[in-house]
Amino acid sequence: MTGALHAKSAREAIGFELCGAAAASCRYASGTVVGSQVTLPGDGQPVTRVRYAWSDTPAINLVDDAGLPVGPFETSLS
């Protein structure tokens, strides 16, 4: 990543999913970008992991200062 993150052509970053423990529990969430951090709003449901760009043809808009897209990832939350 080069520099800060930006939601290209939008106010919010898209392509994030909040997921619970069950396989079919993932739901989309838009994130607020500030510097190199993205904040995702909670929706009142349990979240054990977060995914980004997690599909064969994801709709995403998160890029760095060089205009390069952020790649897919999944991270567990404690």
Buried (B, 14 or more C-beta within 10 A) or exposed (E): EEEEBBBEEEEBBBBBBBBBEEEEBBEEBBBEBEEEEBEBEEEEEEBEBBBBBBEEEBEBBBBBEEEEBBEEEEEEEE
